C-alpha cells in the first residue's frame, strides 16, 4: 500500500490526535511512530516497519557506528494506543523530536506517513512549484 496526500489537524489540549481516516484504514490495528528524517516523524504499518528494521539485525554489535544509528531510531519507536474515538496521545519525546506545538501535518510518502509540525512543514515549502521542480530534477539520478 502506498500512502499519498496531505492532511492537517490540531492537537487537542491533552496532546491527543487522530491519524487521518484515509491513512488509518490502511495502517492496520498496530502501527509504529518514530523519529524520521528532516525533523518529522514517520508512521508505518507493522509489516512495513518490520521490513524497514529487518536489515538492522545484520549490523554486527562490533559496528559501533551502525549500532548507534539503530539505537537512535529504535529508542524513539512508539505504538499508539487509540481510544474509542480513534485518538491517541502523542508522546512527549516524539512531540519534542518533531517540534510539534498544535498544528500537525500528515503527508503520505509511499510506505510511510510523515508527521510534521505545521511550522516546520510551512518552512519546507514542499508544495511550491520550485520545490516540485527541484524534486523531479533530483530524481533523474534514479532514472525516473
For each residue, the residues with C-beta under 8 A, 3 or more apart:
1: 26 45 111
2: 108 110 111
3: 23 26 108 109 110 111 112 113
4: 108 109 110
5: 22 107 108
6: 105 106 107 108 127
7: 20 22 23 105 106
8: 103 104 105 106 118
9: 17 18 20 103 104 106
10: 17 102 103 104
11: 15 16 17 90 100 101 102 103 104
12: 15 16 17 87
13:
14: 89
15: 11 12 89 90 92 95
16: 11 12 83 87 88 89 90
17: 9 10 11 12 87 88 90 104
18: 9 21 24 82 85 86 87 88
19: 23 24 27 31 43 80 86 88 106 113
20: 7 9 23 24 106
21: 18 24 25
22: 5 7 25 26 108
23: 3 7 19 20 26 27 43 106 108 113
24: 18 19 20 21 27 86
25: 21 22
26: 1 3 22 23 45
27: 19 23 24 31 43 45 113
28: 31 45 46 47
29:
30: 46 79
31: 19 27 28 43 44 45 46 49 79 80
32: 43 44 46 49 77 78 79
33: 41 42 43 77 78 79 80 94 115
34: 41 42 73 74 76 77 78 94
35: 41 42 72 73 76 94 97 98
36: 40 41 42 112 114 115
37: 40
38: 124
39: 98 99 116 117 120
40: 36 37 98 114 115 116 120
41: 33 34 35 36 94 97 98 114 115 116
42: 33 34 35 36 112 113 114 115
43: 19 23 27 31 32 33 112 113 114 115
44: 31 32 48 49 52 111 112 113
45: 1 26 27 28 31 48 49 111
46: 28 30 31 32 49 50
47: 28 50 51
48: 44 45 51 52 111 112
49: 31 32 44 45 46 52 53
50: 46 47 53 54
51: 47 48 54 111
52: 44 48 49 111
53: 49 50 56 57 74
54: 50 51 57
55: 58 59
56: 53 59 70 73 74
57: 53 54
58: 55
59: 55 56 63 66 67 70
60: 63 66
61: 67
62:
63: 59 60 66 67
64: 67 68
65: 68 69
66: 59 60 63 69 70
67: 59 61 63 64 70 71
68: 64 65 71 72
69: 65 66 72 73
70: 56 59 66 67 73 74
71: 67 68 74 75
72: 35 68 69 75 76
73: 34 35 56 69 70 76 77
74: 34 53 56 70 71 77
75: 71 72
76: 34 35 72 73 93 94 97
77: 32 33 34 73 74
78: 32 33 34 91 94
79: 30 31 32 33
80: 19 31 33 88 89
81: 88
82: 18 85 86 87 88
83: 16 86 87 88
84:
85: 18 82
86: 18 19 24 82 83
87: 12 16 17 18 82 83
88: 16 17 18 19 80 81 82 83
89: 14 15 16 80
90: 11 15 16 17 94 95 100
91: 78 94 95
92: 15 95 96
93: 76 96 97
94: 33 34 35 41 76 78 90 91 97 98 100
95: 15 90 91 92 98 100
96: 92 93 99
97: 35 41 76 93 94
98: 35 39 40 41 94 95 115 116 117 120
99: 39 96 117 119 120
100: 11 90 94 95 104 115 116 117
101: 11 117 118 119
102: 10 11 118
103: 8 9 10 11 117 118 119
104: 8 9 10 11 17 100 115 116 117 118
105: 6 7 8 115 116 117 118 121
106: 6 7 8 9 19 20 23 113 114 115 116
107: 5 6 113 114 116 121 126
108: 2 3 4 5 6 22 23 113
109: 3 4 112 113 114
110: 2 3 4
111: 1 2 3 44 45 48 51 52
112: 3 36 42 43 44 48 109
113: 3 19 23 27 42 43 44 106 107 108 109
114: 36 40 41 42 43 106 107 109
115: 33 36 40 41 42 43 98 100 104 105 106
116: 39 40 41 98 100 104 105 106 107 120 121 124
117: 39 98 99 100 101 103 104 105 120 121
118: 8 101 102 103 104 105 121 122
119: 99 101 103 122 123
120: 39 40 98 99 116 117 123 124
121: 105 107 116 117 118 124 126
122: 118 119 125
123: 119 120
124: 38 116 120 121 131
125: 122 128 130 131
126: 107 121 131
127: 6 131 132
128: 125 131 132
129: 132 133
130: 125 133 134
131: 124 125 126 127 128 134 135
132: 127 128 129 135 136
133: 129 130 136 137
134: 130 131 137 138
135: 131 132 138 139
136: 132 133 139 140
137: 133 134 140
138: 134 135 141
139: 135 136 142 144
140: 136 137 143 144
141: 138
142: 139
143: 140
144: 139 140
